[in-house]
Amino acid sequence: MAPNNSPHVVHLSYGVERKGLPSALSFRRWVDAALAGAKRRKSAELAIRIVGTREGRKLNHDYRDKDYATNVLSFPVELPPGITVPLIGDLAICAPVVKREAAEQDKPAQHHWAHMTVHGVLHLLGYDHIEDAEAETMEALEKRILAKLGIADPYAVEKE
């Protein structure tokens, strides 16, 4: 789904009940904000799958060898040389984990959903947080993007 004013396409699929989840329009707005904040000027296409704990745990186990469900997993596309399409990859966001973390961090669930979406999109674009310098760069960009969406610093709660 691409709005008339966005060159980006976001495909959503659900492995959980949609009740209580952000709207498709919200996900698209957050993706657009992440891409704009990262200065991605060309069109982009990605898929977001909202998963439950079981599917999230299986994906995390199969792809990262970790035996628990995590908030967001990013799968950047790996295209063969010479192939140029707007596809940047896939995200899997675990609804129960996002809900639990938002409650634990005492922040609105919508804000945490936005953060996880932005965070995942930045991973698809090559940003990472393994090294301290990379983490500082990525977190600063996330904070700027979320601030433009009217969302407070997502890391402030964790650092207090």
N, C-alpha and C positions, 0 to 999 in steps of 0.2 A: 504494500500500500504506500503510495507516494502522494502527498498532498499536492495541490496544483502549484504551490510555490516552492517545492522541495525537489531537488534532483535525486534524492535518496529513496531507496525502496527498503522497507522493513517487512519481513515475513514473520508473523507470529504463529506459534502453535502452543497448545496447552496439553500437559500431561496431568493436570489437576483441574478441579472445578474452578471456573472463572470468577465466581462470586467473591467479592472483596478484593480482587486484583485491580491494578491500574488499568485504565482504558488503553486501547490500541493507540489512540491519539496521544496519550501521555508518553508511551514508549517512543513513538515517532518524534515527539518534541524533544525528548531527552537524547535520542540518537542524533537528531539534527544539531542540538546544542553541543554535543561532544565533538562531532565532526567539524563544526564551525570553530569551536575553541581550539582544536588541533590544527586549524587552518587547512583542512581538507577541502580543496576547491572543486575537485572533480566529483562526479556522481559516485555513489557507493550503494551497495546492496548487501544486506545481511539478514540472517535469520535469528530470531530469538525464540527459544523454547522455554516455557515455564514448566518446571518439573517439581515433582514431589520428592520426599526424602529418599525413597528407595531408588528412583531413577538417578537422582543426584549423587547418591553414594556409589552406585554402579559406574556412572561416568567418571567420577573422581578416582575410583579404584582402577578402572580400565585404562585411563589416560594419564593418571598421575601417581598410581600405585599408593593412594591414600584411602584408607577404609572408613571414610565418613563423608557425609554430604557437606558441601561447602556452599557459600552464598552465590558465587558466579564462576563459571568456567568459560574460558575463551578459546575458540578454535580458529586461529587465523587461516585463511585460505592459502594453499600452496599450489600455485599455478605453474604449469610447465613453461619453459622459456618461450617467448614469442606470443603467448596467449595474454591478451589484455581485455579483461572484462571488469565491470565495476564491483564484482563480488569481493568482499573483504573478510568474510568468515561467518561463524556462528557463535551464539552465546547460549549457555544453559544457565538459567537463574532458578535457584531452588526456593520456592515460595515459603515453605515452613521455616527455613533458615533465615530468610530475610525478615519474616514476621518476628521471629524470636529475637534476632539481633536488634531490630528497631525497639522492641520492648525493653531489652536489657540496657540499651544505650539511651533510653528515654527520649526517643526522637520520633517524629511522625513517620508512620510506615511509608507514606508516599515519598518522603524525602530520602529514605533509605533505598527504596526502589529506584529512584532517580540516580542516587549515588552508584548503586550496583550496575545500572545500565551504562552510565558514563564511564565507570571504571572498566567494564568489560569492553566497551567500544575502543577505549584508549589502548587496551591490550591488543585488540585486533589491528590497530595501527602501528604496533611495534613498541609501545611504551611498556616499561616493566618496573618492578620495585625490588629486584633481587639485591642490587648494590645500593648502598645508602644514597649516593648521588642521584641515581636513577629514581629512587623512591621519592626524594625531595622534589625532583622535576615533575614527576607524575602527580604527586599530591598537590603541588602548587597549581598545576593545570586543572586538576579536578576541582579544587576550591574556587578558581576563577570561573569555571564553567557553571558550577552549581550556584555561585553567587549571582550570576546573570539570570538564573532561574528563580532567584529569590530564596535560595536554600542556604542555611548557615553552614559554616565549616564542619564537615562531617568528622574530622579528626579531633576537633576541640573536646568532645566528650571523652574520647579515648585517652587524651593526654592529661586531663584534669586529675 
